[in-house]
Amino acid sequence: MMISGLVKKGKGVGRTLGYPTANIDCNFDLSDGVFYALVRVENVSLPSLLIKGFIQQGMEVHIIDWSGDLYGKDIEIEVLEKLRDIIKFDKVDELVEQIQGDIMEARKYFKNKI
């Protein structure tokens, strides 16, 4: 499944936790959850985690081991496979621990795919 959209400025929560995300406004038929995905930036496909369920009318994507500025750019996202359902955390350190685990799982997933 391919999704495209314009990257907009979000609340910056991911960035403050050390895991910046690109927020995309779109109304797409995708269940809530965390998904393995490829983000196409400047003709390169980058391993990513797509999160749907926290942003009211959109989704956010964290590009693994990449840094750059995507604000105002159109990006394409290829959704590959669901990693897990959305989990609500009571403590920030629990969320950070889960994000770290998700990224480790994504690195394993993409190791033989790219």
C-alpha positions in Angstrom: 0.0 0.0 0.0 1.4 3.4 -1.0 0.6 6.6 0.9 1.8 10.1 0.0 1.4 13.4 1.7 2.9 16.7 2.7 5.0 16.7 5.9 3.7 19.2 8.4 4.9 20.4 11.7 3.6 18.4 14.7 3.9 18.9 18.4 7.5 17.8 18.5 7.0 15.0 21.0 9.0 12.5 19.1 11.9 14.9 18.6 12.0 15.7 22.3 12.3 11.9 23.1 15.1 11.5 20.5 12.9 9.9 17.8 11.7 12.6 15.4 8.8 11.9 13.2 7.4 13.3 10.0 3.7 14.1 10.4 1.5 13.6 7.3 -2.0 14.9 6.9 -4.0 12.2 5.2 -7.2 10.3 5.6 -6.2 6.8 4.6 -8.0 3.5 5.2 -5.4 1.9 7.5 -6.0 0.3 10.9 -4.3 1.9 13.9 -0.9 0.5 14.8 2.8 0.5 14.2 3.9 -0.7 10.7 7.2 -1.4 8.9 7.4 1.0 6.0 9.7 2.5 3.4 9.8 6.2 3.0 11.0 7.6 -0.3 13.1 10.7 0.1 15.1 12.1 -2.8 14.8 8.9 -4.8 16.0 6.7 -1.9 13.9 4.2 0.0 14.6 4.4 3.7 13.5 1.9 6.4 10.9 3.4 8.7 8.2 2.9 11.3 4.8 4.3 10.5 2.6 5.1 13.4 -1.2 5.6 13.0 -3.5 6.2 15.9 -2.1 9.2 17.8 -2.7 11.9 15.3 -6.4 12.8 14.7 -6.3 13.1 10.9 -3.1 11.6 9.8 -0.1 9.5 10.7 3.6 9.9 11.5 6.7 8.1 10.4 10.1 7.7 12.0 12.9 7.1 9.5 15.4 4.8 11.2 19.0 6.0 11.4 18.4 9.1 9.3 18.3 12.8 10.0 17.2 15.7 7.8 14.5 18.2 7.3 11.3 17.1 5.6 9.0 19.9 6.6 6.9 21.1 3.6 8.0 18.2 1.4 5.8 15.6 -0.3 6.9 12.1 0.6 5.8 8.6 -0.4 5.4 5.8 2.1 5.1 2.2 1.3 3.4 0.4 4.1 4.8 -3.2 4.3 3.6 -5.1 7.4 2.1 -4.4 10.8 4.5 -4.7 13.7 2.1 -4.2 16.6 -1.1 -2.5 17.9 -1.0 0.9 19.5 -0.2 0.8 23.2 -1.0 3.7 25.7 1.8 4.3 28.2 1.5 5.9 31.6 5.2 6.8 31.8 7.5 8.4 29.3 10.3 6.0 30.0 8.0 3.0 29.2 7.2 4.7 25.8 10.9 5.3 25.1 11.7 1.7 26.0 9.0 0.5 23.6 10.3 2.8 20.8 13.8 1.4 21.2 12.5 -2.1 21.0 10.4 -1.3 17.9 13.5 0.2 16.2 15.5 -2.9 17.1 12.8 -5.1 15.6 12.7 -2.9 12.5 16.5 -3.2 12.0 16.1 -7.0 12.1 13.2 -6.9 9.7 14.9 -4.7 7.1 18.3 -6.4 7.4 17.5 -8.9 4.7 14.9 -6.8 2.8 17.0 -3.9 1.6 
